[in-house]
Amino acid sequence: MSETISPPTAPEWHPSTPSKVFRSELNPVDLLRRAAYMYPDKVAVVHGTRRSSYRQLAERSWRLANGLRAAGLQKGDRVAVILPNSPAMLEAHFGVPAAGGILVSVNTRLASAEVGYILGHSGARYLVVDQELDPLVAPLDLSGLTVIRCADTGTAEDPYEAFLAAASAAVPESWLEHEEETISVNYTSGTTGRPKGVQYTYRGAYLNALNEVIVAGLSGDSAYLWTLPMFHCNGWCFPWAVTAVAARHVTMRTVDPERVWALIDEEGVTHYNGAPTVHLMIINQPRAHRVERQVTALVAAAPPSPTLLAAMGELNFRVVHVYGLTETYGPTTVCPEQETWAELAPDERAKLLARQGQAYISSDLVRVVDEEMNDVPGDGETMGEVIMRGNIVMSGYFQDDPATEKAFRGGWFHSGDLAVWHPDGNIELRDRGKDVIISGGENISSIEVEQAIVAHPAVLECAVIGIPHERWGERPKAFVTRRPDAAVTQEEILAFCRERLAGYKCPDAIEFGPLPKTSTGKVQKFVLREREWAGHEGRIGAASSSNR
């Protein structure tokens, strides 16, 4: 049994001693301090057959912090972690900042060379790596790092457990001086070049954790299932959000849809997050059924189709559509359902829910602007770039001032995403800037075409890109994954499109097969694009406009 945590004294609760009676520095670590103080015996983490309380989660996080300091960690040292969703990964989100370090959560599905680049660019001095993922670092020179290996067994033979056991369980003295210090560095996917290190602040992480409590509707009775990788945007700040309300973390090393349904039924899971592809896997699993207690599912990474939203609603899943980027701590906008939408037909309601909405409470409202940064008309038709600013925009790219200046031009963060602005103030994403298909001078939204195709009952998911065309410059091509045991031909899908889209928007070709994806479920359109455009120096310019 772990020792009882005594009521905290002022120095222990806020060791940095605020300079003003009415201000203390916002620090996500304090969310665990409070949860462990208020609910010491409440279940905090469920991982397979292992269960730990908030007292134990706090004690283990403090041991990690004190162990890192004993190993020589200085304030601001980067601590890289290559871990699946597990107790150790959750503890790193509290123990590393509690030690005064900066957390660098590495994508576990990268190649060794990519991992090596991140370790080198971040200047990491410490590395916590799961033994199952050790092949990722085996080819690398780790001589400059202190390496802590984790077997994820929870037993004394586990090197990570031995590291914790040798350290003090006392609450570490805080080294935080200002809430705008960096708490973590998250690397972008790097699909258009070297990945960039996105800096999150203590203030931003704290405020976004509270945002997620509100947006997801978390409470002390919630059970949050970790389908979203914690390495991705620090799990959208949910390690801190779930802890803020002393809810239950249910961790799983890999996303297994059958196991997801077992945990929904056995653990009473109430919340989970993921990209549309994750939700598709779950709702199409043979165990899928309508749940009695509603499950809240946040969906992001790609706009969900109205078809997906409607299907999840039939299972009594409350779908919350959110949107953002690594540079905005993950989601930064939400499309909450309006009361009047309940009276609409299911298809119309789903179309409204598929919009990206507007900014989270602690952020400035997002804008859609033209090339001169003037707001586009709120007509739901005119496209412009989505720009953001406020408390949950990154402080900049790590050691990359030119990229930061470019991203922050005009005093706003430029997303590179194209959207329209609706009369009600909500925005609706139409494309990444590079994903717009320009055919004969006409702009075609790949998302609009994709959503038309996935409405076909035989289609599981779809990606649309522009491919070279001698006359029109480029034309849409669709890459389609069929539903299991479903049969559909190219001709049938094209006919389906012609009933729903203008002729110039319909794809010229359909290719069936699995889609290339990132580790977080985003479809890698650049892989498809590079293949289709191989041998072309650039896209062929379109000389004329046509509504053929």
N, C-alpha and C positions, 0 to 999 in steps of 0.2 A: 504494500500500500504506500502510495506517495505521501510525503509530508503535507500537512494542511497549510495552505497559504494564509498567512496572517493578514489582517486588515492593513492595507498599504499606508505608509506614512507619506507625507507630501514629497520628500525627495525620491522615494521609491516609485511613486505614481508618475511624477514628472521630474525625473532627476535633473533635467537641464535647468530647472527653476525659471519659470517665466519672468520676463522683465516687467510685466504689467499684471495687475490683479485680474484684469478682464481679458487676458489673452494667454493662451498656451499654444505651442506649435502642434499643428495637426500631424499625427503620427499613427499609421495603421497598427503598429505594434501595441499601442494602447488599447486597441479593440480586443486583443487577446488578454491583456492584463485585466480588463474589466470583466470579460466573460468568465475567466478563471476565478475571479474574486466573487462574482455574483452567482455563478452556477458551477461550482467546482466538481460536483459529482455527476453532472449531466453528460450524456454521451456526446462526444465531439466528433469522433472519427470511427467509421466502420470500414474495415478493409479485410475482406474475406471473413475469416472466423475471428479476427482480432477486433477488439473494441477498446477505445480509450476515452477517458473523460476529459473535460476541459482543464482540470487540474493537471492531468498527465500531459496533455498537449502543450500546456504552458511550460511545465517542467522540462520536457524534452527540447522545446525551442530554446529555453534559457541555457540548457546544457550545450546545445549546438553553438549558441553565441559565445559562451564562456570557453568552449573548446577551441573555437576559431581564434579568440583572443590569446589563449594560451599558446597557440601555434604561431603567434606573431602577427596576427592581423592588425593593421593600422587603419585609422579612419579613412574611408574612401577606397580601400582595396576592393577589387572586383572578385567575387566568388561565383564561379561558373557551376551550374548544375546540369547534369544530363540524366534526367530521371523521368520515369513514367508517372502517371497520376498515382500517388502513393503517400503514406504518412510522411516519409522523408521529404518529398517535394512540398507538402503543405508546411512542414516545420521550417523549411528553408525560407518560406515567405515571411516568417516571423523571426527566426533565429539569425539570419544574415543581417537584416537591418537592425535588429537588437544589438548585434555585435558592432555596428558602425560600418559594415561593409555594404557593397552595392551588388545586388543580385543580377546575375546574367543567366537567364533560363534558356538553354540551348534546345532547339528543335531536335527531337530524338530521331527524326527520319532523314536527317541530312547525310550526305556522304562525308567520309573522313576528312577530305580536303576542305570541305566547307566548315566543318567543325574546327579544324585547325586554324582556318582564317579567323573565325570568331574568337577563339581563344587568344590568338595573337593580337588581333585588332583591339580587343577589349582590355588587353594587358592583365588578364586574370592571373591571380597568384594562388588561388585555391580552386580545387575541382572536386565536386561530389558526383560520382558516377555510379549508376546501377551496374551490377556485374553482368547482367544480361546485355547491356549496351556497351560493355567494355571493348568489343571489336571496333567500335567507332573511333576510339582513341588509341588502340593498340599500335597503329602505324605512325603515330605522332610522337614528337619529342616532347615529353612532359617533364623534363629535368628541372624546369623553372617553376613548377607548380607543386604545391602540397596536395596530394591526391588522397581522397577518402572514398573508399569503395563501399557500396551498399548492396547487400544480398536480398534486402526486403523480406527478411524472415522474422524479425522481431526477437531473435534468440541471441544468446550471449556470444555465439560463434560468428555472428555477423560483424564485420569490421566497423560498420557504421554504429552499431549498438555499442561496441567496445569504446569507440570514440566518445559517445555520449556518456557512457558509464564513468569514464575517467574525468569528466568535467563537472564543474559545480552546477548545482540546480538553483543557485541564488539568482534573483532577478538582477540582470546586469545593469550597471549604471549607464544611462543614456549619454551618448556622445553627440546627439543631434543638437545643432545650434540654430538651424533655421529650416522651416518647413519646405522651402524651395530647393533644398539639397536633393541630390539624386538618390532615389531608393532602388531603381533598377534600370537596366539597359536591355531592351528587347530588339533583336535584329529582324529586319524586314526579310521577305522571302528572297529578294535578290534576283528576280526573274529578268530584270533589265540591266543587270550589272552586279557589282559587288553589293552584298547586303549592307544596309546602313544601321547603325546602332541608335535606337530611339530612346531618349532619356525621359523617364518618368520621375516626378518629384513626390516627396512625402505628401505634400498638400494635394496634388492631383489624385494620387492613389486613394487617399482618405476620402476625398469628396466623391470620387467615382464609386467607391465602395458603398457609400450612402445612396448614391444614385441608383445602384443596382438593387439595393434593398427596396427602394420605392418602385422601380420599374418592374421588378420580378414579383413584388409582393411578398418578400421574405418575412418570416416571423419566427419566434422561438419554437413553433411547432413544425417548421419546415424540415424536409429531408432532401438535401441537394445531391444529385447524382453527377459524378465527375465524368461526363462523356466528352466535354470540351478539354483539350490538353491544357494543363496549367502552364506549359511553356509558351503558349500563345497569348501574348498581351497580358501576361500574368493571370491567365484564366479569366480575362475581362474584369479583373479585380475581385472576382468572386471568392478567392481564399480569404480576403479581408471582409467581404460583404456578409458571407455566411456566418463568419465568426462574430461579426458586429451584433447579430441578434441571437447568438449562441444557438444556432440551428445545427443540424447534423450533417457532416460531410460523409458522403458514401463514395469511396474511391474505388476505381477499377483500373488495372494496368493497361488494358486494351478495351476498345469498344466492341463488345460482343452483344448483338441485338437480342439473342436469346437470354443472356445473362441480365440485360437491361430489364426485360420483362419480369424475370425472376425477382429482381431487386425492387421493381415497382410494386409487385405483389407482396413480397416478404418484408421489405423494409419500409413500406409506405412512402416511397419516393414521391415528392410533390413538385420538384423542379429539376430541369436539366436544360442544357444549352447546346447548340450545335449549328453547323451549316445545313442547308437543305438536304445534302446527300446523307447526312447522319439521320435526319428525321425520316427520310425515305427508307433507310435500312430498318429503322425501328418499326414504322407503321406497316411495313410489308413482311415482317417476321411472322411465321405461322402462329406464334403465341399471342399475337396482337389481339386485343379485345377492348371493348369500351370499359373504362375504369369508373368505379363508383365515386371515388374522391378525385376531383379534378387535378390534373397535372399541368403545371405551367411550363411551357417550352419556349425559350427564347431562340429565335432563328435569325441568323445573320450570315455574313461572308459572301452571300449572293442573294439577290432578290428572290423570295419564295414565290412560286407560281400560285395563282388563285386555286388551282387544282389541288396542290399540296395543302394549302390552308384549309380548304373545305374537307379534305380527307382526315386531317388531324382533328378538326372540330367534331367529326362523327365519332371519334374515340373518346370524346370529352377531354381533349387536350386544349387548354387555353393558350393559343399561340400569340406571342408578343414579338412583333417584328422590329428589330433594331438594326442600326447601321453605323459603321464607323471604319476606322483604319487602325493599324498599329500606332500611328502617330497621334491618335486620339484615345489612347488607353482602351482600345477596342471600341465597342458601341458608344456613339455620342448622340444619336437620335433615336426616337421611338415613335411608333405609330399606334397610340392607344385607341382602343375601340370607343366610338362615340355612342351615346345612348340611342340616337336616332337610327344608327346602322342596324340595330336589332330588327327593325321593321322591314329591312330590305330583303330581297331574294338572296339566297345563299351565294350565288355567283357574284352578284353586285357587291355584297358585303365583303367577300374575299378579295375582290379587286381593290377595294379601299384599304383593306388590311395589308395588301402587298406594297403599299407606299412606304417610303422611309420616314415620313412624319416630320417631326421637328426636334430641336435640341433637348437633351436632358436638363433637369432643373438647374444644376450648378454650372451650366455652360451658357454662353451667349447663343442666341438664335442663329442658326446657319442661314447663309444667303446663297442665291444662285445668281451668278453674274456673267456679263459678257467679257470680251477681251480687254475692255477698258475699266473693268471692275464696277460697272454700273449694273444695278439690279435688273434682271430680265422681267418682262411683264408677268404678272401672276395669272396667266391664262391657261396653264396646263398644257401648253403646246410649245412655247419658245424654250429651246435648250440653252443652258449655260453651265458654267463650272460651279461645283459645290465648294464653298470656302467656309472655314470655321475659325473661331478664336474663343478664348476663355480658359476656365480653370482646368479643363481636361484636354488641353492640347499639349503635346510634348514640349519640353523646354528647349529642344534642339537635337540635332544629330551628334552623337559622340565623336569628338575629334574630326568634325567635318563642317567647318564654318561656311564654306561656299554653298554646300547643299542646304544648310539651314537658311541662309540668306535667300536662296532661290525659293524655297518652300514658304518662307514668311514674307514674300514681297507684298508691299502695300499694307503691311500690318495685319495680314490674315494668313492662315494656313491654307495652301492650295491643294485640294485633294486629287485633282486630275480626273475626278468623276463628273459625268455630265448628267444633268437632271432638268426637270421642268418644275415650275413653281405653280401650285394650284391656288385658286382663289381663296381657299380656307387657310392658307399659310403653310400647308404641308408640302414637302418636296417629294418628287418621285424620280428615282434613278432611272436613267435611260441607257447609260453605257459608261464604261471607262473611256476616256478620250481616244485611246488607241483601238477601241473595239467598235467604234462607229463605222458602219459600212457605207462608203460613198459610191453609189452606183448611178452612172449617167448624170452626176451632179445632184442626185437626191440622197439625203441622209436617211439611212435605215437603222433603226435601233435593233441591235441583235437581241436584246432582252425581250422586246415586243414579239419578235419571231419565235424565240424560245418558248415564251409563255403560251403562244398559240399552239405550238407543237405538243407541249407536255399536257395540254388539255385532252389529247387523244387517249382513250382508255388503255391502249396497248403500250404507251410510252412511259418509261420510268423516269428518264432524265434526258436532257438535251443541251448541246452547246452549238452556237451558230457563229461563224466567222465569215469574213469576206475572202474570196479566193480570186485569183487573176481572171480577167475577162478581156478579150481583145477589143471589143467594141465599147463596153460599159465601164471599163477600168477595173471594177470588181463586182462580184455577185455573191449573194449569200449561199453558204453551204451549211447543212445541218448534220451534226454528228449525234446519233441517237442510240440510247440503250433501251432495249425492249424490256418490258416487265417479264418476270419468269413465267414461262409457259404461255406467253402471248405471241401471237403471230400478226405481223403487219408488214406490208410491202412499201417500197418507196412511192409507188403510184398512189397508194391509199393515203399516205401522209401528205403528199403534194395536193391531192384533191381536198383533203381536210383543211389545208392551209388556204387554198383558193376560196374556200367558203368564208374565211375569217379575216383575210388580209388583202390589202391592195395587191394587184398583180405584180408590181415591181418589188414588193417586199417578200414574196414567196421564194423559198430557196430553189436553186437550180438543181441541186443534187442532195441526196440523203445517203449517209454512210452509217452502217450499223456496227456497234461494238462498244466496249467499255471506254470511258472517258479518262484521260490522264488528269490526275488531281494532286494537289499539294497535301501535306500532312494534316491540314485543318479542313480538308474537304472542298477547297476551291478548285474549280475546273481550270486546268492550265491551258488556256486558249493559246498562249504563246507557243506551246508545243505543236498544237494543230496548225497554227499559222506558219511556223517555220517550215513545217513539212510541205504545206501547200504552196508556199512562196519560194521554195528552193529553186535556185537557178535564175531568179529574178533579182535584178539589182535594187529595185524599189517597186512600189505599187504603180501600176499604169494609171496615168491621169485620165479622168473622165472629162470629155470636152463639152458634153451637152446634157441638158436636163430632160428627163422623160418620165411620164406617168403611165408608161405602157401597161 
